[in-house]
Amino acid sequence: MISLTKSTFYNDVDTAQKLSSFVLSAKQLSFGEQCNKFEEQFAQYQGRKHCVLMNSGSSANLALIQALRNIGKIKLNDTIGFSAVTWSTNVMPIIQLGLAAVPIDIELDTLNISPQTIRKVLETTSLKAIFLTHLLGFCDDLQGIRELCAQEKILLIEDTCEALGSVYHGNKLGNFGIASTFSFYVGHHLSTIEGGAVCTDDDELATMLRIVRAHGWDRNLPSAEQSAIRQQHSLNSIFESRYTFYDLGFNLRPTEITGYLGTIQLPYIHEIIQKRNQNFIRLAPAIYEQTDKYYPLHYDHIDLVSNFAIPIVCRTRKQRDLLVSACNERIEIRPIVGGNIASQPFFCKYVPEFSQSFKNSNASIIHDQGLYFGNNPLLTEIELQELHQVFAG
Ligand SMILES: Cc1ncc(COP(=O)(O)O)c(C=O)c1O
């Protein structure tokens, strides 16, 4: 069986040994210096001023929307567009935090929203922000999306949980909006078992993300910012500051285990991405160009595709069902993420008006006719040949 995930970490045994020694010798395992260290390293890797580490990618999404609400960049009942094909916890925080979640259809050949699909929504609905998902390492015309957002005064935020390391026009995905989220869940590009982060260049947003991450207090802010917020609230007592809660938050803190794992996995990230990219480049032409059984996918505009799974969209549902049977007990496969999110039970329950009014016909094709298989950096030559035979033979 070719499984989606082959190991918890890259360089599994060595990492597990280092982790055991770390746990045995660590003085502190709750949030501390290892988390701070990984934040600095990841911000540098991504090319962003700030990285705020969280306990999952879902938490990163939740914290980001809450932080934008707290600093007033998004207000109650504002309308937020999201990629119709995405993960549940990209959309759920939008609904949970009192905002209107509007699906934007994707393009079949990039699996991503485009300036055209955004314009289609803008014909009937104005958008305050767009929470764009770079699905499975791909993107559409991001430059065009950025220009459109600037023109229409739409705040752009990026869910990069499936695209860490993809490069478009010389810049990593996750560097095109005010902030971007990442997941470090097992099987994603970089594993800390569970984990996630928000990256941004915006100082105010980064400070608020740290407040949102932990109870609404100032405990994990740099000291200059602690002084500023205490002064702003006329708080002169260090004792009282310990339990002063400035704004709405959660407890989404990672542990030192997350931080430590991040610091020892990050040095492998180029190797991981390179191996996955090589697998993708080897299989993609046979899947997307040499057969008419599937919809072709275009990725020439992307400098480097970094994905952890390879999607296939069949021309018919029957074809997809045949592939599902062919993979049985042979290759582990999944639907393409959440498919058309607007047709998921939670969305129909909480946003019935938009689940009906936006058609998302391409997202529906992905839902009914798509699947993905794992693109693991440890895939062997024999496994690559088997994948080729099943999907492109
Ligand atoms: C696009 C997207 N956003 C968010 C998440 C949530 O990340 P996590 O599993 O770390 O909570 C995922 C998970 O796979 C995802 O694919």
The ligand as a Tripos MOL2 file, in Angstrom:
@<TRIPOS>MOLECULE
LIG
   16    16     1     0     0
SMALL
NO_CHARGES

@<TRIPOS>ATOM
      1 C1         -6.0260   24.7190    3.3440 C.3       1 LIG1
      2 C2         -5.9350   24.2620    4.7730 C.ar      1 LIG1
      3 N1         -6.1290   25.1480    5.7550 N.ar      1 LIG1
      4 C3         -6.0520   24.8020    7.0490 C.ar      1 LIG1
      5 C4         -5.7740   23.5020    7.4270 C.ar      1 LIG1
      6 C5         -5.7240   23.1430    8.8760 C.3       1 LIG1
      7 O1         -4.4550   22.7730    9.3070 O.3       1 LIG1
      8 P1         -4.2790   21.8480   10.5990 P.3       1 LIG1
      9 O2         -4.5680   20.4500   10.1880 O.co2     1 LIG1
     10 O3         -2.8480   22.0540   10.9970 O.co2     1 LIG1
     11 O4         -5.2220   22.3410   11.6290 O.co2     1 LIG1
     12 C6         -5.5800   22.5250    6.4460 C.ar      1 LIG1
     13 C7         -5.3050   21.1380    6.8460 C.2       1 LIG1
     14 O5         -4.9250   20.2870    6.1250 O.2       1 LIG1
     15 C8         -5.6670   22.9130    5.0860 C.ar      1 LIG1
     16 O6         -5.5000   22.0110    4.0930 O.3       1 LIG1
@<TRIPOS>BOND
     1     1     2 1
     2     2     3 ar
     3     2    15 ar
     4     3     4 ar
     5     4     5 ar
     6     5     6 1
     7     5    12 ar
     8     6     7 1
     9     7     8 1
    10     8     9 2
    11     8    10 1
    12     8    11 1
    13    12    13 1
    14    12    15 ar
    15    13    14 2
    16    15    16 1
@<TRIPOS>SUBSTRUCTURE
     1 LIG1         1 GROUP 0 **** ****
